[in-house]
Amino acid sequence: MMRALLIERFKLVLHHETRELPGYALVKGRRRLKLRENEGSENSSVVMIDGRREMRSMNMAALAQFTSLMLRRPVVDATGLAGHYDFALDMSREESGKDSAPSIFTVIAGLGLKLDPRKMSLDVIVIEDGSKTPTENQGETSRGCNGVCIIQPGRVGMAATSVKHRAGLVRGCVGDF
């Protein structure tokens, strides 16, 4: 619905293509895994307990998606772990008890996992042309596209997308494309 509305109002001309883009693979690290298998519920949840994030019944694909939002880069699950797990993510200064917050790489390594940088073939939407002004709001101006823009669509449930324009990388939340 959002896609059709944007195409109609901004007279967008677009197509899909596959491109090699940087991302990460969530893999098992060298350390022992610090994940407790959850055999009760399959409903994932994040609970704050005493200022600490407790991830409950989370599978590795959901952790990869969460990490992707933090890094603003695609992250795929390559752990081979099929179950649901309980674990804590200590990501803030208050949670770690230090002057600075740990990076997401440090937090993931603390679980016995690793973020491995990789080039990935991803489906992207290329906007070839579009109007600067939407059809129904002729009085308003918006930043249009006078060249090729690349929108990297998020996975289902992700709102963050990356828009690459000739002027540089612009980040925004435009919903799933």
Backbone bond lengths (Angstrom), bond angles and torsions (degrees), N, CA, C in turn:
res aa  C-N    CA-C-N  psi(-1)  N-CA   C-N-CA  omega(-1)  CA-C   N-CA-C  phi
1 M - - - 1.438 - - 1.529 110.70 -
2 M 1.344 117.50 -47.40 1.452 121.59 179.39 1.524 110.32 -62.33
3 R 1.324 115.62 -41.50 1.458 120.33 -179.28 1.523 110.47 -62.39
4 A 1.317 116.73 -47.76 1.466 120.72 -179.52 1.529 110.97 -61.62
5 L 1.323 117.31 -40.13 1.464 121.22 178.95 1.525 111.22 -63.67
6 L 1.327 117.93 -44.97 1.459 121.12 179.24 1.526 111.78 -64.99
7 I 1.332 116.55 -41.57 1.465 120.72 178.86 1.519 110.12 -62.07
8 E 1.318 116.54 -43.91 1.460 120.95 -178.78 1.529 112.02 -68.24
9 R 1.316 118.25 -50.52 1.470 121.80 -174.00 1.519 113.53 -71.36
10 F 1.336 117.62 -34.50 1.465 120.34 -178.51 1.525 112.49 -104.61
11 K 1.329 117.00 7.37 1.467 122.41 179.29 1.529 111.19 48.80
12 L 1.327 114.80 51.30 1.457 120.51 -176.60 1.515 111.98 -77.23
13 V 1.318 115.46 140.83 1.456 123.02 171.52 1.523 104.48 -115.94
14 L 1.333 116.72 119.69 1.459 119.68 -175.43 1.506 111.44 -144.34
15 H 1.330 114.69 164.95 1.462 121.15 174.26 1.529 108.73 -151.85
16 H 1.343 115.93 162.19 1.462 122.91 177.40 1.519 109.06 -95.47
17 E 1.321 115.45 145.18 1.457 120.38 169.55 1.521 108.76 -152.74
18 T 1.321 116.48 164.16 1.461 122.12 179.92 1.524 108.36 -101.69
19 R 1.344 115.65 132.29 1.462 121.35 178.95 1.519 110.04 -132.83
20 E 1.325 115.21 151.99 1.469 122.06 174.22 1.528 107.19 -83.97
21 L 1.338 116.99 117.24 1.455 122.40 -179.47 1.521 110.01 -129.97
22 P 1.339 117.15 153.53 1.468 119.28 179.26 1.520 111.58 -72.48
23 G 1.307 115.75 145.92 1.459 121.70 178.28 1.517 108.89 -163.61
24 Y 1.325 116.44 -164.53 1.461 122.04 -179.29 1.520 110.13 -136.74
25 A 1.330 114.11 151.27 1.459 121.08 171.71 1.523 107.02 -112.40
26 L 1.327 116.83 130.21 1.462 122.36 174.80 1.524 106.66 -83.18
27 V 1.335 116.94 114.94 1.465 122.10 -176.15 1.526 109.80 -128.11
28 K 1.332 116.16 165.64 1.463 120.51 174.30 1.521 108.46 -69.91
29 G 1.338 115.91 137.61 1.455 121.24 177.20 1.513 110.97 -88.59
30 R 1.323 115.87 -170.09 1.473 120.84 -179.89 1.516 111.74 -82.34
31 R 1.323 116.47 -25.40 1.467 120.36 -178.96 1.512 111.19 -78.07
32 R 1.334 113.82 167.47 1.469 120.77 175.81 1.537 108.67 -67.90
33 L 1.323 116.53 140.30 1.460 121.24 178.84 1.531 110.82 -66.03
34 K 1.325 116.20 134.92 1.465 121.34 178.02 1.524 109.30 -109.88
35 L 1.320 114.29 54.42 1.459 122.74 179.92 1.520 107.92 -120.41
36 R 1.335 116.97 134.02 1.466 120.96 175.27 1.527 107.94 -99.36
37 E 1.321 115.30 123.71 1.465 118.40 -179.10 1.529 109.69 -68.33
38 N 1.330 115.76 133.51 1.454 122.66 178.92 1.519 107.18 -104.32
39 E 1.304 116.50 118.30 1.461 120.09 -178.95 1.519 111.96 -106.58
40 G 1.355 117.01 -2.49 1.458 120.64 -176.58 1.512 113.07 -83.90
41 S 1.301 117.35 -75.90 1.454 122.44 -173.03 1.518 110.92 -104.02
42 E 1.330 115.75 146.27 1.459 120.43 173.85 1.520 111.02 -101.44
43 N 1.341 117.64 4.71 1.455 121.28 177.61 1.521 109.31 -86.24
44 S 1.328 116.98 112.62 1.457 121.63 -179.73 1.516 110.27 -71.75
45 S 1.336 115.68 145.20 1.455 120.44 175.74 1.519 109.83 -153.04
46 V 1.322 114.90 156.24 1.460 122.04 174.29 1.518 105.95 -119.78
47 V 1.328 115.95 123.27 1.453 121.48 -176.75 1.522 108.49 -121.92
48 M 1.331 116.51 134.42 1.464 121.11 174.88 1.522 107.66 -92.74
49 I 1.325 116.50 119.28 1.466 122.16 178.22 1.521 107.47 -125.24
50 D 1.322 115.97 115.77 1.471 121.67 -179.23 1.528 111.62 51.33
51 G 1.341 117.29 45.45 1.457 121.57 178.18 1.510 114.91 73.41
52 R 1.309 118.30 17.34 1.463 122.99 -177.34 1.523 109.17 -124.83
53 R 1.334 117.53 135.79 1.464 121.86 178.30 1.518 110.15 -81.78
54 E 1.316 115.73 120.21 1.470 121.51 174.98 1.525 107.55 -108.05
55 M 1.318 116.10 116.08 1.457 121.30 177.54 1.525 106.45 -90.99
56 R 1.313 115.89 124.91 1.466 120.20 -176.86 1.523 110.49 -118.43
57 S 1.305 114.47 133.65 1.458 123.04 177.99 1.533 111.55 52.08
58 M 1.319 115.66 45.40 1.461 121.72 -177.84 1.524 109.28 -97.55
59 N 1.319 117.15 132.01 1.461 119.65 174.40 1.530 108.55 -91.19
60 M 1.300 117.06 168.54 1.466 120.64 -174.50 1.529 112.21 -70.21
61 A 1.327 117.78 -28.77 1.467 120.00 176.48 1.530 110.15 -64.48
62 A 1.337 117.53 -39.58 1.470 121.36 177.96 1.524 110.60 -68.62
63 L 1.330 118.06 -37.61 1.460 120.84 176.27 1.531 109.89 -65.05
64 A 1.324 117.71 -39.74 1.465 121.25 177.19 1.526 110.43 -62.49
65 Q 1.327 117.33 -40.73 1.465 121.08 179.06 1.530 110.32 -66.38
66 F 1.328 118.32 -42.98 1.459 122.69 177.06 1.531 110.43 -60.21
67 T 1.332 116.46 -44.85 1.456 121.83 179.46 1.526 110.75 -64.76
68 S 1.313 116.70 -36.72 1.460 121.69 177.40 1.528 110.92 -60.58
69 L 1.314 117.30 -40.43 1.466 120.99 177.31 1.525 110.98 -64.54
70 M 1.319 117.38 -38.38 1.464 121.76 -179.71 1.534 111.30 -68.22
71 L 1.324 116.27 -40.45 1.465 121.32 -175.42 1.525 113.57 -89.06
72 R 1.325 116.19 -17.38 1.466 121.81 -174.16 1.525 111.53 57.81
73 R 1.298 114.19 36.92 1.469 123.58 175.66 1.524 107.05 -141.04
74 P 1.320 117.88 153.72 1.462 118.99 176.98 1.526 111.65 -66.84
75 V 1.328 115.75 138.20 1.461 122.53 176.11 1.523 107.05 -130.63
76 V 1.330 116.71 128.19 1.463 121.21 178.82 1.520 109.38 -112.88
77 D 1.314 115.97 148.79 1.459 121.78 177.66 1.519 109.53 -81.81
78 A 1.331 116.48 116.44 1.465 121.62 176.11 1.530 109.72 -126.09
79 T 1.338 116.65 26.88 1.469 121.19 -177.43 1.520 112.38 -78.63
80 G 1.320 116.64 -30.53 1.461 120.11 -174.32 1.521 112.45 79.50
81 L 1.344 117.51 5.58 1.472 121.88 179.07 1.524 108.88 -88.13
82 A 1.327 116.32 121.95 1.461 120.56 -173.84 1.525 114.09 -98.00
83 G 1.314 118.90 -15.00 1.460 121.11 -173.79 1.515 114.90 -82.37
84 H 1.327 114.51 -174.67 1.460 123.67 174.62 1.524 107.21 -109.78
85 Y 1.343 115.89 139.04 1.465 119.93 -171.24 1.527 111.51 -131.67
86 D 1.340 115.00 155.18 1.464 123.78 171.85 1.522 106.96 -109.06
87 F 1.327 116.76 135.55 1.460 121.13 177.69 1.523 109.10 -163.73
88 A 1.323 116.13 163.43 1.460 122.11 179.03 1.518 109.14 -105.82
89 L 1.334 115.48 142.97 1.463 121.31 173.01 1.526 107.47 -115.32
90 D 1.326 116.48 108.84 1.465 122.10 179.33 1.522 107.93 -95.55
91 M 1.347 116.25 95.51 1.453 119.49 -171.02 1.528 115.43 -115.42
92 S 1.302 119.18 -9.79 1.460 119.14 -177.68 1.519 110.59 -108.55
93 R 1.324 116.11 167.57 1.471 120.75 178.23 1.515 110.32 -60.13
94 E 1.341 116.47 -40.45 1.456 120.69 -179.53 1.527 111.28 -64.38
95 E 1.332 115.63 -38.64 1.459 120.12 -178.63 1.525 111.54 -70.96
96 S 1.336 117.03 -36.99 1.465 119.79 -176.92 1.522 112.36 -87.77
97 G 1.348 117.62 -19.32 1.457 120.87 -179.00 1.517 113.10 74.43
98 K 1.332 118.22 15.55 1.461 123.01 -179.57 1.532 109.48 -112.18
99 D 1.342 116.22 172.56 1.462 121.20 -179.43 1.520 112.98 -71.73
100 S 1.321 117.88 -27.50 1.456 120.79 179.67 1.528 109.59 -126.98
101 A 1.308 114.82 152.90 1.462 120.07 -179.30 1.530 109.70 -76.45
102 P 1.331 117.85 144.06 1.468 119.79 177.01 1.528 110.49 -71.87
103 S 1.314 116.46 153.58 1.459 119.94 177.77 1.526 109.06 -74.85
104 I 1.308 115.92 162.86 1.460 120.46 177.88 1.532 110.24 -63.00
105 F 1.334 117.86 -29.23 1.459 121.48 177.62 1.531 110.62 -64.93
106 T 1.340 116.70 -41.27 1.459 121.94 178.38 1.520 110.69 -66.98
107 V 1.323 116.57 -42.05 1.468 121.48 -179.74 1.526 110.25 -63.10
108 I 1.320 117.02 -45.58 1.470 121.53 179.65 1.524 110.32 -64.94
109 A 1.348 117.75 -40.40 1.471 121.25 178.17 1.524 110.49 -63.58
110 G 1.337 117.69 -32.94 1.462 121.30 177.61 1.520 113.17 -64.53
111 L 1.317 116.68 -20.13 1.471 121.73 177.47 1.528 111.78 -88.51
112 G 1.332 116.86 -4.66 1.460 120.37 -176.58 1.515 112.04 88.14
113 L 1.336 116.46 17.11 1.458 122.17 179.90 1.529 108.71 -116.32
114 K 1.322 116.84 174.14 1.451 121.27 -178.26 1.524 109.09 -147.02
115 L 1.335 115.91 146.30 1.461 121.59 173.11 1.520 107.77 -101.72
116 D 1.326 115.54 110.50 1.456 122.74 -176.13 1.532 108.93 -98.42
117 P 1.360 118.75 116.84 1.476 119.58 179.77 1.527 111.23 -66.71
118 R 1.341 114.82 136.38 1.469 120.74 -178.71 1.513 110.23 -148.78
119 K 1.323 114.93 156.37 1.461 121.17 168.02 1.518 106.59 -88.60
120 M 1.329 116.04 136.50 1.465 119.93 -177.19 1.520 110.33 -128.72
121 S 1.307 115.81 145.09 1.462 120.88 172.59 1.519 107.22 -84.42
122 L 1.329 115.64 113.72 1.458 120.34 -177.68 1.522 110.63 -123.89
123 D 1.316 114.81 146.45 1.445 121.35 174.66 1.528 107.89 -75.71
124 V 1.332 117.36 126.35 1.459 121.61 176.93 1.523 108.81 -124.10
125 I 1.313 115.23 155.74 1.458 121.42 175.80 1.516 106.94 -103.92
126 V 1.317 116.89 121.93 1.459 122.01 179.92 1.519 108.09 -101.80
127 I 1.330 115.75 120.84 1.464 121.39 177.03 1.516 107.26 -92.25
128 E 1.321 116.54 114.88 1.455 122.21 -177.11 1.524 112.00 -86.89
129 D 1.320 117.26 -34.77 1.451 120.58 -177.36 1.517 109.22 -156.49
130 G 1.307 116.48 155.90 1.451 121.40 178.12 1.517 110.93 -171.79
131 S 1.308 115.34 158.78 1.457 121.83 178.81 1.520 109.62 -85.69
132 K 1.352 116.61 143.51 1.467 120.32 178.53 1.520 111.51 -74.57
133 T 1.310 117.10 -25.05 1.459 121.50 -177.20 1.525 108.95 -117.10
134 P 1.337 117.33 130.11 1.467 118.72 178.08 1.527 110.58 -65.70
135 T 1.308 117.25 150.69 1.461 121.39 -174.58 1.522 113.74 -62.64
136 E 1.343 119.68 -38.10 1.464 120.66 -175.38 1.522 113.45 -87.06
137 N 1.323 119.26 -15.93 1.453 122.12 179.94 1.515 109.38 -117.42
138 Q 1.298 118.27 67.76 1.458 121.89 -175.09 1.527 112.64 -62.26
139 G 1.328 118.80 -25.96 1.458 121.71 -178.91 1.512 113.62 -76.99
140 E 1.319 118.19 -23.77 1.458 121.83 -178.42 1.520 109.92 -88.49
141 T 1.317 116.18 148.20 1.448 119.88 173.62 1.513 108.29 -112.80
142 S 1.278 115.57 148.50 1.457 120.64 177.15 1.512 108.52 -138.55
143 R 1.295 116.43 162.36 1.458 121.13 -179.82 1.520 108.54 -75.23
144 G 1.288 116.57 110.77 1.452 120.83 -178.66 1.505 111.67 -94.28
145 C 1.297 115.11 -171.70 1.455 121.01 -176.74 1.516 108.60 -120.62
146 N 1.351 116.93 112.78 1.462 118.34 176.40 1.518 110.57 -100.84
147 G 1.234 119.24 24.96 1.454 121.76 -179.47 1.507 108.12 -163.06
148 V 1.287 115.77 -148.73 1.457 119.60 -179.55 1.519 108.93 -97.35
149 C 1.319 116.27 126.49 1.453 122.58 173.97 1.518 107.09 -111.37
150 I 1.305 116.88 149.02 1.459 120.84 178.06 1.509 107.80 -120.62
151 I 1.312 117.86 122.18 1.449 121.80 176.52 1.512 107.43 -109.86
152 Q 1.318 115.38 123.28 1.461 120.07 178.13 1.514 106.92 -93.42
153 P 1.322 118.81 106.16 1.464 120.23 -175.63 1.517 111.76 -66.73
154 G 1.330 115.30 143.16 1.462 120.75 176.06 1.510 110.45 -80.83
155 R 1.316 115.76 165.03 1.456 119.76 173.96 1.525 108.47 -74.48
156 V 1.306 117.53 166.95 1.451 122.00 -179.76 1.520 108.88 -55.18
157 G 1.314 116.11 130.54 1.454 121.13 179.52 1.511 113.26 94.00
158 M 1.331 118.48 -10.56 1.460 120.09 179.30 1.513 109.42 -97.31
159 A 1.311 116.85 135.68 1.454 120.78 178.64 1.517 111.47 -98.48
160 A 1.307 117.98 -21.10 1.461 120.10 -175.00 1.520 110.29 -79.56
161 T 1.324 115.88 131.05 1.450 121.16 173.97 1.515 107.59 -132.85
162 S 1.285 116.98 159.44 1.454 121.59 177.06 1.507 108.46 -111.15
163 V 1.306 116.44 133.16 1.449 121.80 177.98 1.517 107.18 -115.70
164 K 1.311 117.06 121.77 1.461 120.53 178.92 1.524 107.52 -107.35
165 H 1.293 116.29 121.28 1.450 123.28 -177.84 1.509 107.97 -118.59
166 R 1.309 117.19 164.13 1.458 120.02 178.40 1.528 111.56 -53.53
167 A 1.329 117.67 -34.18 1.461 121.69 -177.81 1.516 112.27 -75.24
168 G 1.292 119.51 -13.79 1.453 121.63 -179.92 1.505 111.70 140.80
169 L 1.330 116.07 -167.51 1.457 121.77 -177.35 1.503 109.52 -91.06
170 V 1.324 117.41 124.85 1.454 123.71 178.42 1.508 106.71 -117.98
171 R 1.311 118.04 132.27 1.462 121.07 179.45 1.526 108.47 -109.67
172 G 1.313 116.03 144.12 1.451 119.41 177.81 1.494 111.18 -161.15
173 C 1.317 116.24 169.97 1.453 121.64 176.71 1.510 107.75 -112.85
174 V 1.315 116.30 101.52 1.453 120.80 -178.18 1.507 111.73 -116.68
175 G 1.303 118.76 8.21 1.452 121.95 -179.70 1.513 110.75 85.99
176 D 1.303 115.79 174.83 1.462 120.14 178.51 1.513 108.68 -69.64
177 F 1.304 116.45 141.94 1.453 121.12 178.67 1.486 105.26 -101.06
